[in-house]
Amino acid sequence: MKPFELVVDFLGELVDESSPEFTKATLKSFQTVVITRKGQEEIVNKIRDIQNRILDEVGYFTEEDLRTVSEYTESFSKGQFIIAVTQLENEEEVKKTISWLEEVDSSKEDLIKLLKESVGTKAMNILRKAHSVHLKDYDGNKVSYSSEENGADKWIEVYRDMVNKSTQKNLLPYLRN
């Protein structure tokens, strides 16, 4: 998280109305990742609080707990989708921003290094591999999404279907009553 926050801080100081569009897009993509990841941290803390309450106080899991945890899990998954799409779709803008910085202000070595790491081969391969999970449904069929908000909403629909089918196949046969 820290490298993304640093990029937002460093690049935020440089980008203004006269900056090239690709630098504005780069800044916006890093801001999206930071905001989304902070939201995910809050989600994890809320799920942990529910778990602690169940383990320490109540001793059992209610339907309300299940509903709440399911909603949080969906929100977390939606965040993962948004982060992956944002980073993958802005890879070229980040590379252009790196070239621009190297030409215009090579004294921003720390920023340039952070940007290069974010689009490095290793980082992008890990991201593509992680995002590949989003590109298939439960049966392994290819699914495509728009990069807009409705793409993340469509991912949630596919995710719900995957959870439902997995539950039907892997969990329900082992439950009694």
Accessible surface in RSA format (square Angstrom, percent):
REM  Atomic radii and reference values for relative SASA: ProtOr
REM  Chains: A
REM  Algorithm: Lee & Richards
REM  Probe-radius: 1.40
REM  Slices: 20
REM RES _ NUM      All-atoms   Total-Side   Main-Chain    Non-polar    All polar
REM                ABS   REL    ABS   REL    ABS   REL    ABS   REL    ABS   REL
RES MET A   1    69.11  35.8  41.11  27.2  28.00  66.7  39.97  34.0  29.13  38.6
RES LYS A   2   129.02  62.9 125.52  77.0   3.50   8.3  79.65  71.7  49.37  52.6
RES PRO A   3    62.95  45.9  62.35  56.8   0.60   2.2  62.95  52.0   0.00   0.0
RES PHE A   4    26.08  13.0  25.77  16.0   0.31   0.8  26.08  15.8   0.00   0.0
RES GLU A   5    43.45  24.9  42.09  31.8   1.36   3.2  16.16  31.3  27.29  22.3
RES LEU A   6    53.48  29.8  53.48  38.3   0.00   0.0  53.48  37.6   0.00   0.0
RES VAL A   7     1.09   0.7   1.09   1.0   0.00   0.0   1.09   0.9   0.00   0.0
RES VAL A   8    30.15  19.8  28.64  25.9   1.50   3.6  28.64  24.9   1.50   4.1
RES ASP A   9    81.46  57.1  73.29  72.9   8.17  19.3  21.29  50.1  60.17  60.0
RES PHE A  10    63.93  32.0  61.65  38.2   2.28   5.9  62.17  37.7   1.76   5.0
RES LEU A  11     0.00   0.0   0.00   0.0   0.00   0.0   0.00   0.0   0.00   0.0
RES GLY A  12    35.04  43.2   0.00   N/A  35.04  43.2  15.86  43.5  19.17  42.9
RES GLU A  13   140.10  80.4 100.56  76.1  39.54  94.1  46.28  89.5  93.82  76.6
RES LEU A  14    46.18  25.7  29.36  21.0  16.81  42.3  32.18  22.6  14.00  37.7
RES VAL A  15    25.33  16.7   8.71   7.9  16.62  40.0   8.71   7.6  16.62  45.1
RES ASP A  16    82.88  58.1  71.71  71.4  11.18  26.4  42.91 101.0  39.97  39.9
RES GLU A  17   157.96  90.7 143.22 108.4  14.74  35.1  68.26 132.0  89.70  73.2
RES SER A  18   102.69  86.8  66.12  88.2  36.57  84.2  55.76 118.7  46.93  65.7
RES SER A  19    11.85  10.0   2.83   3.8   9.03  20.8   3.37   7.2   8.48  11.9
RES PRO A  20    37.84  27.6  25.41  23.2  12.44  45.2  37.74  31.2   0.10   0.6
RES GLU A  21   124.79  71.6 118.52  89.7   6.27  14.9  68.13 131.8  56.66  46.3
RES PHE A  22    52.44  26.2  49.01  30.4   3.43   8.9  51.24  31.1   1.20   3.4
RES THR A  23     0.00   0.0   0.00   0.0   0.00   0.0   0.00   0.0   0.00   0.0
RES LYS A  24    55.05  26.9  50.08  30.7   4.97  11.8  37.36  33.6  17.69  18.8
RES ALA A  25    33.11  30.4  24.95  38.5   8.16  18.6  31.32  44.1   1.79   4.8
RES THR A  26     0.00   0.0   0.00   0.0   0.00   0.0   0.00   0.0   0.00   0.0
RES LEU A  27    21.36  11.9  21.36  15.3   0.00   0.0  21.36  15.0   0.00   0.0
RES LYS A  28   141.60  69.1 141.15  86.6   0.46   1.1  84.71  76.2  56.89  60.6
RES SER A  29     6.83   5.8   3.84   5.1   2.99   6.9   4.12   8.8   2.71   3.8
RES PHE A  30    10.18   5.1   9.74   6.0   0.44   1.1  10.18   6.2   0.00   0.0
RES GLN A  31    67.37  37.7  66.09  48.3   1.28   3.1  14.28  30.4  53.10  40.3
RES THR A  32    38.66  27.5  35.09  35.6   3.57   8.5  23.04  30.9  15.62  23.6
RES VAL A  33     1.08   0.7   1.08   1.0   0.00   0.0   1.08   0.9   0.00   0.0
RES VAL A  34    12.65   8.3  12.65  11.4   0.00   0.0  12.65  11.0   0.00   0.0
RES ILE A  35   122.40  69.7 117.81  87.8   4.59  11.1 118.94  85.7   3.46   9.4
RES THR A  36    23.69  16.8  16.27  16.5   7.42  17.7  13.94  18.7   9.75  14.7
RES ARG A  37    76.51  32.1  71.62  36.5   4.89  11.6  18.61  25.4  57.90  35.1
RES LYS A  38    98.86  48.2  97.06  59.6   1.79   4.3  51.59  46.4  47.26  50.3
RES GLY A  39    27.56  34.0   0.00   N/A  27.56  34.0  25.69  70.5   1.87   4.2
RES GLN A  40    11.87   6.6  11.35   8.3   0.53   1.3   7.01  14.9   4.86   3.7
RES GLU A  41   108.22  62.1 101.80  77.0   6.42  15.3  35.49  68.7  72.73  59.4
RES GLU A  42   103.47  59.4 101.34  76.7   2.14   5.1  33.19  64.2  70.28  57.4
RES ILE A  43    23.27  13.2  23.27  17.3   0.00   0.0  23.27  16.8   0.00   0.0
RES VAL A  44    77.22  50.8  75.62  68.5   1.60   3.9  76.40  66.4   0.82   2.2
RES ASN A  45    53.08  36.6  53.08  51.3   0.00   0.0  11.97  28.8  41.12  39.7
RES LYS A  46    95.98  46.8  94.13  57.8   1.85   4.4  48.68  43.8  47.30  50.4
RES ILE A  47    47.57  27.1  47.32  35.3   0.25   0.6  47.32  34.1   0.25   0.7
RES ARG A  48   116.05  48.7 114.25  58.2   1.80   4.3  52.67  72.0  63.38  38.4
RES ASP A  49    76.86  53.8  70.25  69.9   6.61  15.6  28.37  66.8  48.49  48.4
RES ILE A  50    22.43  12.8  21.45  16.0   0.98   2.4  22.39  16.1   0.04   0.1
RES GLN A  51    96.50  54.0  93.50  68.3   3.00   7.1  24.62  52.4  71.88  54.5
RES ASN A  52    61.66  42.5  61.07  59.0   0.60   1.4  14.57  35.1  47.09  45.5
RES ARG A  53    82.97  34.8  79.96  40.8   3.01   7.2  46.52  63.6  36.45  22.1
RES ILE A  54    18.44  10.5  18.40  13.7   0.04   0.1  18.40  13.3   0.04   0.1
RES LEU A  55   124.06  69.1  94.55  67.6  29.51  74.2  96.40  67.7  27.66  74.4
RES ASP A  56   115.33  80.8  78.23  77.9  37.11  87.7  27.45  64.6  87.88  87.6
RES GLU A  57   134.86  77.4  96.55  73.0  38.31  91.2  38.17  73.8  96.69  78.9
RES VAL A  58    49.36  32.5  26.91  24.4  22.44  54.1  32.16  27.9  17.19  46.6
RES GLY A  59    62.25  76.8   0.00   N/A  62.25  76.8  29.04  79.7  33.21  74.4
RES TYR A  60   137.32  64.1 130.10  74.0   7.22  18.8  95.22  71.6  42.11  51.9
RES PHE A  61   106.64  53.4  80.03  49.6  26.61  69.2  80.03  48.5  26.61  76.1
RES THR A  62    47.78  34.0  40.74  41.3   7.03  16.8  44.30  59.5   3.47   5.3
RES GLU A  63   154.38  88.6 144.40 109.2   9.98  23.8  58.76 113.7  95.62  78.1
RES GLU A  64    95.51  54.8  89.83  68.0   5.68  13.5  54.71 105.8  40.80  33.3
RES ASP A  65     6.50   4.6   5.85   5.8   0.65   1.5   0.65   1.5   5.85   5.8
RES LEU A  66    99.59  55.5  99.59  71.2   0.00   0.0  99.59  69.9   0.00   0.0
RES ARG A  67   114.84  48.2 108.91  55.5   5.93  14.1  69.29  94.7  45.56  27.6
RES THR A  68    24.75  17.6  24.75  25.1   0.00   0.0  18.62  25.0   6.13   9.3
RES VAL A  69    31.19  20.5  31.19  28.2   0.00   0.0  31.19  27.1   0.00   0.0
RES SER A  70    49.56  41.9  44.22  59.0   5.34  12.3  30.70  65.4  18.85  26.4
RES GLU A  71    85.49  49.1  82.21  62.2   3.29   7.8  38.58  74.6  46.91  38.3
RES TYR A  72    52.59  24.6  52.59  29.9   0.00   0.0  25.24  19.0  27.35  33.7
RES THR A  73    48.40  34.4  47.41  48.1   0.99   2.4  39.24  52.7   9.17  13.9
RES GLU A  74    32.41  18.6  32.33  24.5   0.08   0.2   8.16  15.8  24.25  19.8
RES SER A  75    54.51  46.1  44.61  59.5   9.90  22.8  17.19  36.6  37.32  52.3
RES PHE A  76    67.48  33.8  67.48  41.8   0.00   0.0  67.48  40.9   0.00   0.0
RES SER A  77    16.74  14.1  14.63  19.5   2.11   4.9   4.58   9.8  12.16  17.0
RES LYS A  78    51.00  24.9  51.00  31.3   0.00   0.0  21.95  19.8  29.05  30.9
RES GLY A  79     4.99   6.2   0.00   N/A   4.99   6.2   4.57  12.5   0.43   1.0
RES GLN A  80    79.37  44.4  76.41  55.8   2.95   7.0  14.97  31.9  64.39  48.8
RES PHE A  81     4.17   2.1   4.17   2.6   0.00   0.0   4.17   2.5   0.00   0.0
RES ILE A  82    41.93  23.9  39.51  29.4   2.42   5.8  41.82  30.1   0.10   0.3
RES ILE A  83     8.38   4.8   8.38   6.2   0.00   0.0   8.38   6.0   0.00   0.0
RES ALA A  84     4.25   3.9   4.20   6.5   0.05   0.1   4.20   5.9   0.05   0.1
RES VAL A  85    18.07  11.9  16.85  15.3   1.22   2.9  18.07  15.7   0.00   0.0
RES THR A  86    19.62  14.0  15.64  15.9   3.98   9.5   9.00  12.1  10.62  16.0
RES GLN A  87    30.34  17.0  23.43  17.1   6.91  16.4  13.03  27.7  17.31  13.1
RES LEU A  88    38.48  21.4  24.50  17.5  13.98  35.1  24.77  17.4  13.71  36.9
RES GLU A  89    98.72  56.7  71.62  54.2  27.10  64.5  40.21  77.8  58.51  47.8
RES ASN A  90    27.67  19.1  27.67  26.7   0.00   0.0   0.59   1.4  27.07  26.2
RES GLU A  91    20.69  11.9  20.69  15.7   0.00   0.0   3.28   6.3  17.42  14.2
RES GLU A  92   100.20  57.5  99.38  75.2   0.83   2.0  51.75 100.1  48.46  39.6
RES GLU A  93    47.21  27.1  47.21  35.7   0.00   0.0   3.84   7.4  43.37  35.4
RES VAL A  94     5.52   3.6   5.52   5.0   0.00   0.0   5.52   4.8   0.00   0.0
RES LYS A  95    83.70  40.8  80.34  49.3   3.35   8.0  45.86  41.3  37.84  40.3
RES LYS A  96   109.56  53.5 103.87  63.7   5.69  13.5  56.55  50.9  53.01  56.5
RES THR A  97     0.00   0.0   0.00   0.0   0.00   0.0   0.00   0.0   0.00   0.0
RES ILE A  98    13.63   7.8  13.63  10.2   0.00   0.0  13.63   9.8   0.00   0.0
RES SER A  99    55.45  46.9  53.97  72.0   1.48   3.4  24.53  52.2  30.92  43.3
RES TRP A 100    54.09  21.7  50.39  24.4   3.70   8.7  42.53  22.7  11.55  18.7
RES LEU A 101     1.19   0.7   1.19   0.8   0.00   0.0   1.19   0.8   0.00   0.0
RES GLU A 102    75.62  43.4  60.56  45.8  15.06  35.8  26.03  50.3  49.59  40.5
RES GLU A 103   147.50  84.7 108.98  82.5  38.52  91.7  44.80  86.7 102.70  83.9
RES VAL A 104    96.40  63.4  63.87  57.8  32.53  78.4  69.71  60.6  26.69  72.4
RES ASP A 105    42.96  30.1  38.95  38.8   4.01   9.5  15.47  36.4  27.49  27.4
RES SER A 106    70.98  60.0  62.50  83.4   8.49  19.6  25.11  53.5  45.88  64.3
RES SER A 107    87.34  73.8  56.30  75.1  31.04  71.5  52.23 111.2  35.11  49.2
RES LYS A 108    67.21  32.8  63.76  39.1   3.45   8.2  20.17  18.2  47.03  50.1
RES GLU A 109   126.41  72.6 120.37  91.1   6.03  14.4  40.39  78.1  86.02  70.2
RES ASP A 110    98.24  68.8  94.76  94.3   3.48   8.2  20.32  47.8  77.92  77.7
RES LEU A 111     2.18   1.2   1.44   1.0   0.75   1.9   1.44   1.0   0.75   2.0
RES ILE A 112    14.33   8.2  14.33  10.7   0.00   0.0  14.33  10.3   0.00   0.0
RES LYS A 113   126.97  61.9 123.55  75.8   3.42   8.1  69.93  62.9  57.04  60.8
RES LEU A 114    25.95  14.5  22.46  16.1   3.49   8.8  22.46  15.8   3.49   9.4
RES LEU A 115     0.00   0.0   0.00   0.0   0.00   0.0   0.00   0.0   0.00   0.0
RES LYS A 116   100.10  48.8  94.69  58.1   5.41  12.9  54.68  49.2  45.42  48.4
RES GLU A 117    92.48  53.1  79.24  59.9  13.25  31.5  48.28  93.4  44.21  36.1
RES SER A 118    19.53  16.5   7.40   9.9  12.13  27.9  16.12  34.3   3.41   4.8
RES VAL A 119    16.85  11.1   9.68   8.8   7.17  17.3   9.68   8.4   7.17  19.4
RES GLY A 120    25.82  31.8   0.00   N/A  25.82  31.8  25.82  70.9   0.00   0.0
RES THR A 121   108.27  77.0  94.84  96.1  13.43  32.0  64.26  86.3  44.02  66.5
RES LYS A 122   161.26  78.7 153.19  94.0   8.07  19.2 101.30  91.2  59.96  63.9
RES ALA A 123    37.81  34.8  27.27  42.1  10.54  24.0  32.17  45.3   5.64  14.9
RES MET A 124     3.79   2.0   3.79   2.5   0.00   0.0   2.46   2.1   1.33   1.8
RES ASN A 125    80.77  55.7  75.15  72.6   5.62  13.5  24.17  58.2  56.59  54.7
RES ILE A 126   106.09  60.4 102.74  76.5   3.34   8.1 105.17  75.7   0.92   2.5
RES LEU A 127    23.49  13.1  22.72  16.3   0.78   2.0  23.48  16.5   0.01   0.0
RES ARG A 128   108.03  45.4 101.31  51.6   6.72  16.0  52.61  71.9  55.42  33.6
RES LYS A 129   163.89  80.0 154.61  94.9   9.28  22.1 104.62  94.2  59.27  63.1
RES ALA A 130    57.67  53.0  43.67  67.4  14.00  31.9  52.99  74.6   4.69  12.4
RES HIS A 131    16.11   8.8  16.11  11.2   0.00   0.0   6.57   6.8   9.54  11.1
RES SER A 132    50.32  42.5  47.59  63.5   2.74   6.3  32.40  69.0  17.92  25.1
RES VAL A 133    92.05  60.6  82.92  75.1   9.13  22.0  90.55  78.7   1.50   4.1
RES HIS A 134    15.46   8.5  15.46  10.7   0.00   0.0   6.20   6.4   9.26  10.8
RES LEU A 135    61.46  34.2  61.31  43.9   0.15   0.4  61.31  43.1   0.15   0.4
RES LYS A 136   113.01  55.1 112.60  69.1   0.41   1.0  55.82  50.2  57.20  60.9
RES ASP A 137    32.69  22.9  27.67  27.5   5.02  11.9   6.60  15.5  26.10  26.0
RES TYR A 138    71.01  33.2  47.77  27.2  23.24  60.5  44.14  33.2  26.87  33.1
RES ASP A 139    92.46  64.8  57.92  57.6  34.54  81.7  25.80  60.7  66.66  66.5
RES GLY A 140    42.59  52.5   0.00   N/A  42.59  52.5  24.16  66.3  18.43  41.3
RES ASN A 141    84.88  58.5  80.58  77.9   4.30  10.4  23.23  55.9  61.65  59.6
RES LYS A 142   169.08  82.5 138.86  85.2  30.22  71.9  85.66  77.1  83.42  88.9
RES VAL A 143    18.06  11.9  13.99  12.7   4.08   9.8  17.66  15.3   0.40   1.1
RES SER A 144    79.36  67.1  71.04  94.8   8.33  19.2  38.03  81.0  41.33  57.9
RES TYR A 145    39.58  18.5   4.57   2.6  35.01  91.1  10.20   7.7  29.38  36.2
RES SER A 146    54.60  46.1  37.13  49.6  17.47  40.2  46.39  98.8   8.21  11.5
RES SER A 147    56.75  48.0  27.31  36.4  29.45  67.8   5.02  10.7  51.73  72.5
RES GLU A 148   121.11  69.5 115.51  87.4   5.60  13.3  46.92  90.8  74.19  60.6
RES GLU A 149   104.31  59.9  93.11  70.4  11.20  26.7  59.97 116.0  44.33  36.2
RES ASN A 150    96.57  66.6  89.60  86.6   6.97  16.8  34.90  84.0  61.67  59.6
RES GLY A 151     1.70   2.1   0.00   N/A   1.70   2.1   1.70   4.7   0.00   0.0
RES ALA A 152     1.59   1.5   1.59   2.4   0.00   0.0   1.59   2.2   0.00   0.0
RES ASP A 153    61.15  42.8  58.78  58.5   2.38   5.6  23.19  54.6  37.96  37.9
RES LYS A 154    89.88  43.8  88.56  54.3   1.31   3.1  54.30  48.9  35.58  37.9
RES TRP A 155     8.59   3.4   8.59   4.2   0.00   0.0   8.59   4.6   0.00   0.0
RES ILE A 156    13.69   7.8  13.69  10.2   0.00   0.0  13.69   9.9   0.00   0.0
RES GLU A 157   110.79  63.6 103.54  78.3   7.25  17.3  33.24  64.3  77.54  63.3
RES VAL A 158    19.63  12.9  16.65  15.1   2.98   7.2  19.60  17.0   0.03   0.1
RES TYR A 159    38.76  18.1  38.76  22.1   0.00   0.0  26.87  20.2  11.89  14.7
RES ARG A 160   126.74  53.2 120.65  61.5   6.09  14.5  46.14  63.1  80.60  48.9
RES ASP A 161    55.03  38.5  49.70  49.5   5.33  12.6  23.23  54.7  31.80  31.7
RES MET A 162    43.21  22.4  42.35  28.0   0.86   2.1  42.73  36.3   0.49   0.6
RES VAL A 163    71.93  47.3  68.66  62.2   3.27   7.9  71.73  62.3   0.20   0.5
RES ASN A 164    81.21  56.0  76.86  74.3   4.35  10.5  19.66  47.3  61.55  59.5
RES LYS A 165    74.96  36.6  72.19  44.3   2.76   6.6  48.10  43.3  26.86  28.6
RES SER A 166    39.80  33.6  39.50  52.7   0.30   0.7  14.85  31.6  24.95  34.9
RES THR A 167    44.32  31.5  40.94  41.5   3.37   8.0  28.34  38.1  15.97  24.1
RES GLN A 168    95.46  53.4  85.44  62.4  10.02  23.9  30.06  64.0  65.40  49.6
RES LYS A 169   141.29  68.9 122.33  75.1  18.96  45.2  77.29  69.6  64.01  68.2
RES ASN A 170    81.96  56.5  68.58  66.3  13.39  32.2  28.26  68.0  53.71  51.9
RES LEU A 171    91.01  50.7  91.01  65.1   0.00   0.0  91.01  63.9   0.00   0.0
RES LEU A 172    76.51  42.6  66.81  47.8   9.71  24.4  66.99  47.0   9.52  25.6
RES PRO A 173    89.34  65.1  48.29  44.0  41.04 149.2  61.35  50.7  27.98 173.9
RES TYR A 174   176.94  82.6 147.12  83.7  29.81  77.6 104.54  78.6  72.40  89.2
RES LEU A 175   104.89  58.4  84.51  60.5  20.38  51.2  85.68  60.2  19.21  51.7
RES ARG A 176   219.85  92.3 192.02  97.9  27.83  66.3  69.48  95.0 150.37  91.1
RES ASN A 177   199.49 137.6 115.32 111.4  84.17 202.7  65.17 156.8 134.33 129.8
END  Absolute sums over single chains surface
CHAIN  1 A    11399.3       9848.3       1550.9       6262.0       5137.3
END  Absolute sums over all chains
TOTAL         11399.3       9848.3       1550.9       6262.0       5137.3
